[in-house]
Amino acid sequence: MPSPNLSKSKCPMPVQEPSIRRGNFDEVALGYDAETAMEEATRCLSCKNAACVKGCPVNVEIPAFIAKVKEGDFEGAYQIINRASSLPAVCGRVCPQEHQCEAGCVRGAKGEPVGIGRLERFVADWHNENIGTMPSLPTPNGHRVAIVGSGPAGLSCAGELARRGYGVTVFEALHVAGGVLVYGIPEFRLPKRIVHLEIEKLRALGVRFETNVIIGKTLTVDDLFEDGFEAVFIGSGAGLPRFMGIQGEGLKGVYSANEYLTRSNLMKAYQSDSQTPILRAKRVAVVGGGNVAMDAARTALRLGAERVYVIYRRSLEELPARREEVEHAIEEGVDFRLLHNPVEILGYQNQEDPRDPKNGFVTGIRCVQMELGQPDASGRRRPIEIPNSEITLEVEAVILSIGTSPNPLIKSTTEGLTVNARGGIVIDEASAMTSRKGVYAGGDAVTGAATVILAMGAGKHAAKSIDRAITEL
């Protein structure tokens, strides 16, 4: 066993140069090679009471898989991860490890924590490139479960149940399976081939995918039970965008981040031969400070924008996006206008000629400057408007990334389903069951927009509850 590496810093992640990557949609982070992965693995102290595992929503045996990496047994490491996670290549790329597994790493007390996410990505990629075998079909147990939504919650639930022999069918409203993994996260952060491969592994386990099926419209939850499914898991996400309610939101060139990213990611609007229209503005404002805002801003750059602003009403310290994504955005030239808040979106209006094709297009965004006051209910300092501090930024497109809510369609078409004031489905935390017997829910449909790994943890938890309920009958 190699000696511990006492370096206070992670082994650097190779990346594309900023000046090059802002002009393409290729993956930014290039991944560790075997030598670097083994070197980073030696930074792990193999703690007996591993806080990293407690911080992982799907409870990956982190010290055990890292020990295998130290030995050069990369396939052994993959098998350990695969016992807990249905999507290791995805999680290694997009999970906020700094707030979860890596947050508890003891190496982080006097330096950087072990690069757990980077090692997970390496292991999953190594397996896919060097082994690539599909899982074997489990012995069927004769029971059937329906999954609504093919995002991370639905895929995790489907994988857990399929491994136990359940006949699982996943119903997806869009024409491609993957949910937010394919429509919400750009290619430069999560290549779609990775998502498609993970879905193929689920197909090998016997999971069926029915696309272009909108539960609540094409079929109802009642229809699923009538068709013989013994339980239904709702993992339909939170795809309903929120708006600010300010003047000018109806102008041409105003997008929700959800629409903007869906057009680019799912409909491939960034490709020269795509038939999906998207405004390739030279000056773009993105309102918001989360990971989705970073994705939208960096996508706008790659679509040809010369100036991209991120407008956020708090300071850099309160910015909720991952540090790595913020750093990448800054390196690529995104202009952060912190402590600013939009109050109006401006547009061109030719009153004398209503047929002027420029009519109704965005020309700018008016903002007020903010200062931070006392902490609010979230624990962050509350932004307060500074009088007489207005500024105007000249832009041709505005992308609003201020959050999303669960779509109300399932709620409105499913009898006996209780939701909260934010539109989230109410569940019993212990069982993940909703107010309707046999119907379970998890992920963003319950919590509102959160992270991929939290949704996966919710799907895994619900699968175990469904299995207990059915086997106890």
C-alpha positions in Angstrom: 0.0 0.0 0.0 1.5 3.4 -1.0 2.4 5.9 1.7 -0.2 8.7 2.4 0.1 11.8 0.3 0.1 14.7 2.8 -0.3 17.4 0.2 -2.8 20.0 1.2 -4.1 20.4 -2.3 -6.0 18.1 -4.7 -4.2 16.8 -7.7 -5.2 19.4 -10.4 -7.9 18.6 -12.8 -6.8 19.1 -16.4 -9.2 21.4 -18.3 -9.5 23.1 -21.7 -8.0 26.5 -21.9 -10.7 29.2 -21.3 -10.0 31.0 -24.6 -10.6 27.7 -26.5 -13.5 26.2 -24.5 -15.7 29.3 -24.6 -15.9 28.6 -28.4 -17.0 25.0 -28.2 -19.4 22.7 -26.3 -16.8 20.0 -25.6 -16.4 18.9 -22.0 -14.4 21.5 -20.0 -12.9 19.1 -17.4 -10.8 16.4 -19.1 -10.6 14.0 -16.2 -7.7 12.3 -14.3 -5.5 9.7 -15.9 -4.7 6.5 -13.9 -1.5 7.8 -12.4 -3.1 11.0 -11.2 -6.1 9.1 -9.8 -3.9 6.8 -7.8 -1.9 9.8 -6.5 -5.1 11.6 -5.4 -6.4 8.4 -3.8 -3.3 8.3 -1.5 -4.5 11.5 0.1 -7.4 9.5 1.7 -6.7 8.5 5.3 -9.3 5.7 5.2 -11.1 7.0 8.3 -13.0 4.3 10.3 -15.9 6.6 11.1 -16.0 8.1 7.6 -17.9 11.4 7.6 -17.7 11.4 3.8 -20.1 8.5 3.6 -22.6 10.2 5.9 -22.5 13.2 3.6 -23.4 11.1 0.5 -27.1 11.0 -0.1 -26.8 7.5 -1.6 -24.2 6.3 0.9 -21.4 5.2 -1.4 -18.7 3.3 0.5 -16.2 6.1 -0.2 -13.1 4.9 1.7 -13.5 1.4 0.3 -13.7 2.4 -3.3 -10.8 4.9 -2.9 -8.7 2.0 -1.3 -9.2 0.1 -4.5 -8.1 3.0 -6.6 -4.9 3.2 -4.5 -4.2 -0.4 -5.4 -4.9 0.2 -9.1 -8.0 -2.0 -9.0 -10.2 0.3 -10.8 -12.9 -2.2 -11.7 -13.1 -3.2 -8.0 -13.6 0.4 -7.2 -16.4 0.7 -9.8 -18.2 -2.3 -8.4 -18.2 -0.8 -4.9 -19.7 2.5 -6.2 -22.2 0.7 -8.4 -23.7 -1.1 -5.4 -24.9 2.3 -4.1 -25.2 4.6 -7.2 -27.1 4.0 -10.4 -25.3 7.0 -12.1 -21.7 7.1 -11.1 -20.3 8.8 -14.2 -23.0 11.5 -13.8 -22.5 12.1 -10.1 -18.7 12.3 -10.5 -19.3 15.3 -12.8 -22.2 17.3 -11.5 -22.7 16.5 -7.8 -21.8 19.4 -5.4 -19.3 17.3 -3.5 -18.0 20.3 -1.6 -21.3 20.5 0.2 -21.8 16.8 0.7 -19.2 14.0 0.9 -16.1 16.3 0.7 -17.5 18.6 3.3 -16.9 16.0 6.0 -13.4 15.0 4.8 -10.9 15.5 7.6 -8.2 16.5 5.0 -10.4 19.6 4.5 -9.6 20.9 7.9 -6.1 22.0 7.0 -6.3 22.1 3.2 -8.4 20.8 0.4 -10.5 17.6 0.9 -9.8 14.5 -1.1 -11.2 14.8 -4.6 -13.9 12.3 -4.1 -16.0 13.4 -7.1 -13.0 13.4 -9.4 -12.1 9.9 -8.4 -15.7 8.7 -8.8 -15.7 10.2 -12.3 -12.4 8.5 -13.2 -13.5 5.1 -11.9 -16.8 5.3 -13.9 -15.1 6.4 -17.0 -12.4 3.8 -16.7 -15.1 1.1 -16.4 -17.0 2.4 -19.4 -14.0 2.6 -21.6 -12.2 -0.6 -20.5 -14.9 -3.1 -19.4 -18.1 -1.8 -20.8 -20.2 -4.9 -20.0 -23.9 -4.4 -19.4 -25.4 -5.8 -16.2 -27.2 -9.1 -16.3 -31.0 -9.3 -16.3 -32.2 -10.1 -12.8 -34.7 -12.9 -12.1 -38.2 -11.4 -12.4 -40.2 -11.3 -9.2 -43.6 -10.9 -10.9 -44.3 -7.4 -9.6 -44.7 -4.2 -11.6 -43.9 -0.6 -10.7 -44.5 2.6 -12.7 -42.0 5.5 -12.6 -43.1 9.0 -13.7 -40.2 11.0 -15.0 -36.8 9.8 -16.2 -34.6 12.4 -14.3 -32.2 11.4 -11.5 -34.9 10.5 -9.0 -36.8 8.3 -11.5 -33.7 6.6 -12.8 -32.4 5.9 -9.3 -35.7 4.4 -8.2 -35.9 2.4 -11.4 -32.4 1.0 -11.0 -33.0 0.0 -7.4 -36.2 -1.8 -8.2 -35.0 -3.5 -11.4 -32.0 -5.0 -9.5 -34.6 -6.6 -7.1 -36.4 -8.2 -10.1 -39.3 -5.7 -10.5 -40.8 -5.1 -13.9 -40.2 -1.3 -14.1 -41.6 1.1 -16.7 -40.5 4.7 -16.8 -42.9 7.2 -18.4 -41.2 10.3 -19.8 -43.0 13.4 -21.2 -40.2 14.3 -23.6 -39.0 12.4 -26.6 -35.6 11.5 -24.9 -35.1 9.8 -21.5 -32.9 11.5 -19.0 -34.9 14.4 -17.6 -32.9 17.4 -16.4 -29.7 15.5 -17.2 -30.4 15.9 -20.9 -32.4 19.1 -21.1 -30.9 21.1 -18.2 -27.2 20.4 -18.0 -25.0 21.6 -20.9 -22.8 19.2 -22.9 -19.7 21.0 -21.7 -20.5 19.9 -18.1 -22.2 16.5 -18.8 -21.8 14.9 -22.2 -25.0 13.3 -23.3 -23.3 10.1 -24.3 -22.7 9.6 -20.6 -26.4 9.9 -19.7 -27.4 7.6 -22.7 -24.9 4.9 -21.6 -26.3 4.9 -18.0 -29.8 4.6 -19.4 -28.7 1.7 -21.6 -27.5 -0.1 -18.4 -30.9 0.3 -16.9 -32.5 -1.1 -20.1 -30.2 -4.1 -19.7 -31.6 -4.6 -16.2 -35.1 -4.8 -17.8 -36.3 -1.2 -17.3 -38.7 -0.1 -20.1 -38.9 3.5 -21.2 -42.0 5.0 -22.6 -41.3 8.5 -24.0 -43.8 11.1 -25.2 -46.1 10.1 -22.4 -47.4 12.9 -20.2 -48.8 11.5 -17.0 -51.9 13.6 -16.2 -52.7 14.1 -19.9 -51.7 11.1 -22.1 -52.4 8.7 -19.1 -53.4 9.3 -15.5 -52.1 7.7 -12.3 -55.4 5.9 -12.1 -54.7 4.5 -15.6 -51.4 3.1 -14.4 -53.0 1.2 -11.5 -55.8 -0.1 -13.8 -53.0 -1.4 -16.1 -51.7 -3.6 -13.3 -48.9 -1.5 -11.8 -48.8 -2.1 -8.0 -47.1 1.2 -7.1 -46.3 4.5 -8.8 -43.3 6.7 -8.1 -43.6 10.3 -9.1 -40.2 11.8 -9.9 -41.4 14.4 -12.4 -39.0 17.2 -11.2 -39.6 20.9 -11.0 -39.7 22.2 -14.5 -42.1 25.1 -14.1 -40.1 28.3 -14.3 -40.6 31.3 -12.0 -40.6 34.9 -13.2 -39.9 38.2 -11.4 -43.1 40.0 -12.3 -41.3 43.1 -13.6 -42.2 45.1 -16.6 -40.8 43.8 -19.9 -40.8 40.1 -19.2 -43.1 39.5 -22.3 -40.5 41.1 -24.7 -38.9 39.1 -27.5 -35.5 37.9 -26.2 -36.6 37.1 -22.7 -36.2 33.4 -21.8 -36.6 31.4 -18.7 -33.3 29.5 -18.2 -35.3 26.3 -18.5 -36.4 27.1 -22.0 -33.0 28.5 -23.1 -31.1 25.4 -21.9 -33.7 23.0 -23.3 -33.4 24.6 -26.7 -29.6 24.3 -26.6 -29.1 21.0 -24.8 -32.0 18.8 -25.8 -32.9 20.4 -29.1 -29.3 21.0 -30.1 -29.8 24.6 -31.1 -26.1 25.2 -30.7 -25.4 23.0 -33.8 -25.3 24.8 -37.1 -27.8 22.5 -38.8 -30.3 22.5 -35.9 -33.9 23.5 -36.8 -34.5 24.8 -33.3 -34.5 28.6 -33.1 -32.5 30.4 -30.4 -31.5 34.0 -30.2 -27.8 34.4 -30.6 -27.5 37.7 -28.9 -24.2 39.6 -28.7 -25.1 41.0 -25.2 -26.9 38.8 -22.7 -28.0 39.3 -19.1 -28.6 36.3 -16.9 -30.5 36.9 -13.7 -29.7 34.6 -10.8 -26.8 33.0 -9.0 -27.3 29.2 -9.0 -25.8 26.5 -11.1 -28.5 26.9 -13.7 -27.6 30.6 -14.1 -23.9 29.6 -14.6 -25.0 27.0 -17.2 -27.1 29.6 -19.0 -24.3 32.3 -19.0 -21.6 29.9 -20.2 -24.0 28.6 -22.9 -24.6 32.1 -24.1 -20.9 32.7 -24.5 -20.6 29.5 -26.6 -23.5 30.7 -28.7 -21.5 33.7 -29.7 -22.2 36.4 -27.1 -19.5 39.0 -26.8 -20.6 40.2 -23.3 -22.5 38.1 -20.8 -23.6 39.6 -17.4 -24.7 37.6 -14.4 -26.9 39.8 -12.2 -27.2 38.7 -8.6 -28.6 40.7 -5.7 -26.2 39.4 -3.1 -22.4 39.2 -2.9 -20.0 36.5 -4.1 -20.0 34.9 -0.7 -23.8 34.2 -0.9 -23.7 33.0 -4.5 -25.3 29.5 -4.4 -23.6 28.1 -7.5 -20.7 25.6 -7.1 -17.3 27.3 -6.7 -15.9 25.4 -9.6 -18.7 26.6 -11.9 -18.3 30.2 -10.8 -14.5 30.0 -11.3 -14.9 28.5 -14.8 -17.5 31.2 -15.7 -15.1 34.0 -14.6 -12.2 32.4 -16.5 -14.3 32.3 -19.6 -15.1 36.0 -19.3 -18.6 36.2 -17.7 -19.1 39.7 -16.1 -20.6 39.3 -12.6 -22.7 42.3 -11.5 -23.1 41.4 -7.9 -25.3 43.3 -5.5 -27.6 44.4 -8.3 -31.3 43.6 -8.8 -33.4 44.0 -12.0 -36.4 46.3 -11.9 -37.3 46.5 -15.6 -36.5 44.9 -18.9 -36.4 47.6 -21.6 -37.5 47.1 -25.2 -37.6 48.8 -28.6 -40.9 50.3 -29.5 -41.7 52.2 -32.8 -45.1 53.7 -32.0 -45.5 55.2 -35.5 -45.0 51.8 -37.3 -46.3 48.8 -35.3 -45.1 46.6 -38.1 -41.5 47.5 -37.5 -39.8 44.0 -37.1 -37.7 45.4 -34.3 -40.8 46.1 -32.2 -40.9 44.3 -28.9 -37.3 43.2 -28.8 -35.1 43.6 -25.7 -32.7 46.5 -25.7 -31.6 46.6 -22.1 -32.2 45.8 -18.4 -32.5 48.4 -15.7 -31.1 47.5 -12.2 -30.8 49.0 -8.8 -27.7 48.5 -6.6 -28.1 46.6 -3.3 -26.4 46.4 0.0 -26.6 43.6 2.6 -28.5 44.0 5.8 -29.3 41.6 8.6 -29.7 37.8 7.9 -33.2 36.7 6.7 -34.9 33.4 7.3 -32.5 31.6 5.0 -29.5 32.7 7.2 -28.1 34.9 4.4 -27.9 38.7 4.8 -31.0 40.3 3.3 -30.3 42.5 0.3 -31.6 46.1 0.6 -32.1 48.5 -2.2 -29.8 51.6 -2.3 -31.9 54.7 -3.2 -31.1 56.5 -6.5 -28.7 53.8 -7.6 -30.2 52.7 -10.9 -28.0 51.6 -13.8 -28.9 50.3 -17.3 -27.1 47.5 -19.1 -27.5 47.3 -22.9 -28.5 43.8 -23.8 -30.5 42.0 -26.5 -31.4 39.0 -24.4 -32.4 38.4 -20.8 -32.4 34.9 -19.2 -34.2 34.5 -15.9 -32.8 31.9 -13.6 -34.5 32.5 -10.3 -35.9 29.0 -9.6 -38.5 26.5 -10.7 -41.5 24.8 -9.2 -43.1 21.4 -9.7 -45.5 21.2 -12.6 -49.1 21.2 -11.3 -50.4 18.8 -13.9 -50.1 15.6 -11.9 -51.5 17.3 -8.8 -54.5 18.5 -10.7 -55.3 15.1 -12.3 -54.6 12.8 -9.4 -57.3 12.4 -6.8 -56.1 12.3 -3.2 -52.7 13.9 -3.7 -51.7 16.6 -1.2 -49.3 19.4 -2.1 -47.8 22.2 -0.1 -48.0 26.0 -0.7 -45.0 25.8 -3.1 -46.6 23.1 -5.2 -44.4 20.3 -3.9 -46.0 16.9 -3.3 -46.3 16.1 0.4 -44.9 12.8 1.5 -44.3 10.8 4.6 -40.6 11.2 5.2 -40.1 7.7 6.5 -41.7 5.9 3.6 -41.8 8.5 0.8 -45.5 7.7 0.3 -47.8 10.5 -0.6 -51.3 11.0 0.8 -52.6 8.4 -1.7 -51.8 4.8 -0.9 -49.5 3.2 -3.4 -48.2 6.5 -4.8 -44.7 7.5 -3.8 -42.7 10.7 -4.7 -39.3 12.1 -4.4 -36.8 14.6 -5.8 -37.6 18.0 -7.1 -41.3 17.1 -7.3 -41.3 17.1 -3.5 -38.6 19.5 -2.5 -38.5 22.0 -5.4 -35.3 22.4 -7.4 -32.4 20.8 -5.7 -29.3 18.7 -6.7 -29.0 15.6 -8.8 -27.6 13.5 -6.0 -30.3 14.5 -3.5 -32.9 13.5 -6.1 -31.1 10.1 -6.5 -31.1 9.6 -2.8 -34.8 10.2 -2.7 -35.4 7.8 -5.5 -33.4 5.1 -3.8 -35.2 5.6 -0.5 -38.6 5.4 -2.2 -37.6 2.2 -4.0 -36.7 0.5 -0.7 -40.1 1.6 0.7 -41.9 0.3 -2.3 -40.1 -3.0 -2.1 -41.0 -3.4 1.6 -44.6 -2.5 1.0 -45.1 -5.0 -1.8 -43.1 -7.9 -0.3 -45.1 -7.5 3.0 -48.5 -7.9 1.3 
